[in-house]
Amino acid sequence: MKLFALLGALFFSLNVLAANWAEDFEALKSIPRSYEDAGAICEEVARLDVQKQFPAPQFEVVVGIAYGDGTRTIGELDVVVFDHNSNRVVRIAEVKCWKSFSGGLNKARDQRGRFLKNLRSNKPLIFKSTSSKQAYSPDAFEGVNDFITIGQLGAVAAGYDQELGYTLNEMHQHTGDMLRCQKAGLCAKPGK
């Protein structure tokens, strides 16, 4: 009997810690995002997780900020946290839900290195949302030093800083959920 009680308590505690797709799905329904790109669902779920760590109204968590030199796009930052009190970026997260954890982690590190190299180059950079085209002040990015990596379930054991509550397979299923919802007209679609 004690064994059943212990197993029941363990199962309950694991469920409490598990991600809640119904809750995440409801939060994502109103976000006009194209889920055709395989990484989109991971970035959006990561945004939801980061928003819990950096709540509004003090913080704004933005997905997809491209940076460039005015003639071309150099790179894209997956998740960016702005502190409205200081008008500064306080965290940048690279999100990689890849079959190869090491490949994703190496790509995220390369992207961070490219960003820092360009930021420190003193050449003028332009920062713009990939979805809304909203421009962001380059000054907000000066001095940012909190960079993290986020991946699917199991990523922390592979060296990432944080992991989402879903496996890669579940993320693929959730992509399908969002695409079907958009097709049915029940979820927001990106503007053309």
C-alpha positions in Angstrom: 0.0 0.0 0.0 2.8 2.4 0.9 4.4 1.6 -2.5 1.2 2.6 -4.3 1.0 5.8 -2.3 4.6 6.6 -3.1 4.1 5.9 -6.8 0.9 7.9 -6.9 2.7 10.9 -5.2 5.6 10.6 -7.7 3.2 10.5 -10.7 1.3 13.5 -9.4 4.5 15.5 -8.9 5.7 14.7 -12.4 2.4 15.8 -13.9 2.6 19.1 -12.0 6.0 19.7 -13.5 5.1 18.6 -17.0 4.3 21.2 -19.6 0.6 21.9 -20.2 -0.1 21.9 -24.0 -3.8 23.0 -23.5 -2.6 26.0 -21.6 0.2 26.8 -24.1 -2.1 26.2 -27.0 -4.6 28.8 -25.6 -1.9 31.3 -25.2 -0.6 30.8 -28.7 -3.9 30.9 -30.5 -3.9 34.7 -30.7 -0.3 35.0 -31.9 -0.2 35.6 -35.7 2.8 33.4 -36.5 3.6 31.1 -39.4 4.2 27.6 -38.1 5.5 26.3 -41.5 9.1 26.8 -40.2 10.0 23.9 -38.0 11.6 26.1 -35.3 8.5 28.4 -34.9 6.7 26.3 -32.3 9.8 26.0 -30.2 10.5 29.7 -30.3 6.9 30.5 -29.3 6.8 28.0 -26.5 10.1 29.3 -25.3 8.7 32.8 -25.3 5.8 31.6 -23.0 8.4 30.1 -20.6 10.6 33.2 -20.6 7.6 35.4 -20.0 7.0 33.5 -16.7 10.5 34.4 -15.7 10.3 38.0 -16.9 6.7 39.1 -16.5 5.0 42.1 -17.9 4.6 45.0 -17.5 8.3 45.5 -16.5 9.5 43.1 -19.2 8.6 42.5 -22.8 9.6 39.2 -24.4 9.9 39.4 -28.2 10.5 36.5 -30.7 12.4 37.1 -33.8 14.5 40.3 -34.0 16.7 40.5 -37.1 19.8 42.6 -37.1 21.7 44.0 -40.1 23.9 46.7 -41.5 21.2 48.4 -43.6 22.1 46.5 -46.8 21.6 43.0 -45.6 20.4 40.9 -42.6 23.3 39.5 -40.7 21.5 37.4 -38.2 18.3 36.9 -36.1 17.9 36.7 -32.3 15.3 34.1 -31.3 14.0 35.4 -28.0 14.9 38.9 -26.6 13.9 40.2 -23.2 13.5 44.0 -22.9 13.4 45.7 -19.5 11.1 48.7 -19.8 12.6 50.3 -16.6 16.1 50.5 -18.0 15.2 50.5 -21.7 17.8 47.7 -22.2 17.9 44.1 -23.4 18.5 41.9 -20.3 18.5 38.5 -22.0 18.9 36.9 -25.4 17.9 33.2 -25.9 18.8 31.1 -28.9 16.2 28.3 -29.3 17.3 25.1 -31.0 14.9 22.1 -31.2 17.1 19.9 -33.2 17.4 16.1 -33.6 21.1 16.6 -32.7 21.5 18.4 -29.4 25.1 19.0 -30.0 24.5 20.4 -33.5 21.9 22.8 -32.2 24.1 23.9 -29.3 27.0 24.5 -31.6 24.7 26.6 -34.0 23.4 28.6 -31.1 27.0 29.4 -29.9 28.0 30.4 -33.4 25.0 32.7 -33.7 25.8 34.3 -30.3 29.5 34.8 -31.4 28.4 36.4 -34.7 26.0 38.7 -32.9 28.6 39.8 -30.3 31.3 40.3 -33.0 28.9 42.6 -35.0 27.7 44.4 -31.9 31.4 45.2 -30.8 32.4 46.2 -34.4 31.1 49.7 -33.9 29.5 49.6 -37.3 25.9 50.8 -37.2 23.3 48.0 -36.8 19.6 48.1 -37.4 17.3 45.9 -35.2 13.9 45.0 -36.5 11.1 42.5 -35.6 10.8 39.8 -38.2 7.0 39.8 -37.8 5.9 43.4 -37.1 8.9 45.2 -38.6 9.0 47.3 -35.5 12.5 48.9 -35.1 14.4 48.7 -31.9 17.1 51.1 -30.7 20.7 49.7 -31.1 21.4 51.3 -27.7 19.1 48.8 -26.0 21.4 46.0 -27.0 24.7 47.6 -25.7 26.2 45.7 -22.8 23.8 42.7 -23.0 25.6 39.8 -21.4 22.9 37.3 -20.5 22.8 34.8 -23.3 21.1 31.4 -22.8 20.3 28.4 -25.0 16.9 26.7 -24.9 16.0 23.3 -26.5 13.4 20.6 -26.3 13.0 18.2 -23.3 16.4 16.6 -22.6 18.4 19.6 -23.7 19.8 20.6 -20.3 21.5 17.2 -19.9 23.1 17.9 -23.3 24.5 21.3 -22.2 21.7 23.8 -22.9 20.8 26.3 -20.2 17.0 25.6 -20.3 14.7 23.1 -21.8 11.1 23.2 -22.9 8.5 20.8 -21.4 8.1 18.9 -24.7 10.1 16.3 -26.7 11.0 17.0 -30.3 8.3 14.6 -31.4 5.7 16.5 -29.3 6.9 19.8 -30.8 6.2 18.4 -34.3 2.7 17.3 -33.1 2.1 20.8 -31.7 3.1 22.4 -35.0 0.4 20.3 -36.6 -2.1 21.4 -34.0 -1.3 25.1 -34.7 -1.5 24.6 -38.5 -4.8 22.9 -38.3 -6.2 25.5 -36.0 -5.1 28.3 -38.4 -6.6 26.4 -41.3 -9.9 26.1 -39.5 -9.8 29.9 -38.8 -9.7 29.4 -35.0 -6.1 30.7 -34.6 -4.5 33.9 -35.7 -2.6 33.8 -39.0 0.3 36.1 -39.9 -0.5 39.0 -42.1 0.6 38.9 -45.7 
